[in-house]
Amino acid sequence: MISVKPKKGNLLVAEPSITGDLSFNRSVVLLADHNEEGSVGFILNKPLGYTIQDLIPEITATFKIYNGGPIEQDNLYFIHNIPQLIPNSIEISSGIFWGGDFESTKDLINEGKISRNNIRFFLGYSGWDAEQLQNELDSNSWIISENGLRNKIIGKSSTDFWKEKIMEQGGDYLIWSNAPENPIFN
């Protein structure tokens, strides 16, 4: 069996067997950082019932807020594809950047220079200690997938994202792509 190692910019696709975990059931996570000390990521397909204006009233946009993960859910994070506009951004990979100067970001959104295809906001993040993610990979909790969408992933609809990533795996995964989220409803 060939073991694929995770790296920054990869997607972690939750195995169909993760059913009892509210945060990660049917999740697709963008790995924003991965090194010997641990890993950080953001769940891309779990929109919350908030917009950026609900959380920061001085922003006049209605961009969705996503559940980034179970850690620090009272903190706001963002990824984007416009480092030329947002100073102090950190590149994740493939033209995707993490964070940067938030005051500039607020102004640019209000001026209409940033669209929902350029930025995605999260409450919280997903995090793993040094060996934790590898242990979860070894126990088949996650599938590592390349990010074929590159920086266009920011504007990607979240509705069927997990289903699409599972279908890409083919084989036995195809049956899971149409299964109900709660097996009791089958």
C-alpha positions as CSV (number, residue, x, y, z in Angstrom):
1,M,0.0,0.0,0.0
2,I,1.4,3.4,-1.0
3,S,1.1,6.0,1.7
4,V,0.5,9.6,0.5
5,K,1.8,12.2,2.9
6,P,-0.2,15.4,3.5
7,K,1.2,18.8,2.6
8,K,0.1,22.4,2.6
9,G,-2.6,23.0,0.0
10,N,-3.9,19.4,0.0
11,L,-7.6,18.7,0.7
12,L,-8.6,16.3,3.4
13,V,-11.8,14.6,2.4
14,A,-13.7,12.9,5.3
15,E,-14.1,9.2,4.9
16,P,-17.8,8.1,4.8
17,S,-17.2,6.2,8.0
18,I,-16.9,9.5,10.0
19,T,-20.6,9.8,10.9
20,G,-20.7,10.7,14.6
21,D,-18.4,13.7,14.4
22,L,-20.5,16.9,13.8
23,S,-17.5,19.0,12.7
24,F,-16.0,16.6,10.3
25,N,-18.8,14.4,9.0
26,R,-18.8,14.9,5.2
27,S,-16.1,17.6,5.4
28,V,-13.6,18.8,2.9
29,V,-10.7,20.6,4.7
30,L,-8.0,22.7,3.1
31,L,-4.7,22.1,4.8
32,A,-3.3,25.6,5.4
33,D,-0.2,24.4,7.1
34,H,1.4,21.1,7.8
35,N,4.8,20.4,9.4
36,E,6.4,18.2,12.0
37,E,4.7,20.2,14.8
38,G,1.2,19.8,13.5
39,S,-1.4,20.8,11.0
40,V,-4.0,23.6,10.5
41,G,-6.9,23.6,8.1
42,F,-10.2,25.1,7.3
43,I,-13.4,23.2,6.5
44,L,-14.6,24.5,3.1
45,N,-18.1,23.1,2.9
46,K,-19.9,23.9,6.2
47,P,-21.5,27.3,5.8
48,L,-23.0,28.8,9.0
49,G,-26.1,31.0,9.2
50,Y,-24.1,34.2,9.4
51,T,-22.7,36.7,7.0
52,I,-19.6,38.9,7.5
53,Q,-21.9,41.9,8.1
54,D,-23.6,40.0,11.0
55,L,-20.2,39.6,12.7
56,I,-18.6,42.9,11.7
57,P,-21.4,45.5,11.0
58,E,-19.1,48.1,9.4
59,I,-18.5,45.7,6.5
60,T,-21.3,46.2,4.0
61,A,-21.1,42.8,2.3
62,T,-23.1,39.6,2.9
63,F,-20.3,37.0,2.3
64,K,-21.1,33.7,4.0
65,I,-19.2,32.6,7.1
66,Y,-18.1,29.0,7.2
67,N,-17.4,26.7,10.2
68,G,-13.6,26.4,9.8
69,G,-13.3,23.7,12.5
70,P,-13.8,23.1,16.2
71,I,-10.9,25.1,17.5
72,E,-11.2,28.8,18.5
73,Q,-14.7,29.2,17.1
74,D,-14.9,32.7,18.5
75,N,-12.1,33.9,16.1
76,L,-12.5,34.9,12.5
77,Y,-10.0,33.6,9.9
78,F,-9.9,34.1,6.1
79,I,-8.3,32.8,3.0
80,H,-8.1,34.6,-0.3
81,N,-6.5,34.8,-3.8
82,I,-5.6,38.5,-3.9
83,P,-2.3,38.9,-2.1
84,Q,-1.5,42.0,-4.2
85,L,-4.4,43.7,-2.4
86,I,-4.1,42.3,1.1
87,P,-0.7,43.0,2.8
88,N,1.0,40.5,5.1
89,S,-0.7,37.4,3.6
90,I,0.8,34.0,3.9
91,E,0.8,31.7,0.9
92,I,-0.7,28.3,1.4
93,S,-0.2,27.0,-2.1
94,S,-1.4,27.4,-5.7
95,G,-2.3,31.1,-5.3
96,I,-4.3,30.6,-2.1
97,F,-3.3,32.9,0.8
98,W,-4.2,33.0,4.5
99,G,-4.9,36.1,6.5
100,G,-3.3,39.5,6.1
101,D,-4.1,43.0,7.1
102,F,-7.7,43.0,8.2
103,E,-8.3,46.7,8.2
104,S,-7.2,46.9,4.6
105,T,-9.4,43.9,3.9
106,K,-12.5,45.6,5.4
107,D,-11.9,48.7,3.3
108,L,-11.4,46.8,0.1
109,I,-14.6,44.8,0.7
110,N,-16.6,48.0,1.3
111,E,-15.1,49.6,-1.8
112,G,-16.2,46.6,-3.9
113,K,-12.7,45.5,-4.7
114,I,-13.0,42.1,-3.1
115,S,-15.8,39.7,-4.2
116,R,-17.0,36.4,-2.7
117,N,-14.8,34.6,-5.3
118,N,-11.7,36.2,-3.8
119,I,-12.2,35.6,-0.1
120,R,-13.7,33.1,2.3
121,F,-14.3,33.7,6.0
122,F,-14.3,31.1,8.8
123,L,-15.1,30.9,12.5
124,G,-12.6,28.6,14.0
125,Y,-10.1,26.3,12.4
126,S,-9.2,22.6,12.4
127,G,-6.0,21.6,14.1
128,W,-3.9,18.5,14.7
129,D,-0.9,17.9,17.0
130,A,2.3,16.5,15.7
131,E,1.3,12.9,15.0
132,Q,-2.5,13.3,15.3
133,L,-3.3,13.8,11.6
134,Q,-1.0,10.9,10.6
135,N,-2.8,8.7,13.1
136,E,-6.2,9.7,11.7
137,L,-4.9,9.0,8.1
138,D,-3.6,5.6,9.2
139,S,-7.0,4.8,10.7
140,N,-8.6,5.7,7.4
141,S,-10.5,8.8,8.7
142,W,-9.4,11.0,5.8
143,I,-8.6,10.8,2.1
144,I,-5.8,13.1,0.9
145,S,-6.7,14.8,-2.4
146,E,-4.9,17.3,-4.6
147,N,-6.6,20.7,-4.9
148,G,-7.3,20.7,-8.7
149,L,-9.3,23.9,-8.4
150,R,-6.2,25.8,-7.2
151,N,-7.1,29.3,-6.1
152,K,-10.6,29.1,-7.7
153,I,-11.5,26.8,-4.7
154,I,-12.4,30.0,-2.8
155,G,-15.4,30.7,-4.9
156,K,-16.4,27.0,-5.1
157,S,-20.0,26.2,-4.0
158,S,-20.0,24.1,-0.9
159,T,-23.3,22.3,-1.5
160,D,-22.1,19.1,-3.2
161,F,-18.3,19.5,-2.7
162,W,-17.9,16.4,-0.4
163,K,-20.0,14.3,-2.8
164,E,-17.9,15.4,-5.8
165,K,-14.6,14.6,-4.0
166,I,-16.0,11.2,-2.9
167,M,-17.1,10.4,-6.5
168,E,-13.6,11.2,-7.8
169,Q,-12.3,8.3,-5.7
170,G,-14.4,5.9,-7.7
171,G,-14.9,2.2,-6.8
172,D,-16.7,1.5,-3.5
173,Y,-16.9,5.2,-2.8
174,L,-19.5,5.8,-5.5
175,I,-22.2,4.2,-3.4
176,W,-21.5,6.6,-0.6
177,S,-21.9,9.7,-2.8
178,N,-25.7,9.2,-2.9
179,A,-26.2,7.8,0.6
180,P,-28.1,10.1,3.0
181,E,-26.0,12.0,5.6
182,N,-27.7,10.2,8.4
183,P,-27.8,6.4,7.6
184,I,-31.0,6.0,9.6
185,F,-32.8,7.8,6.7
186,N,-31.7,5.2,4.3
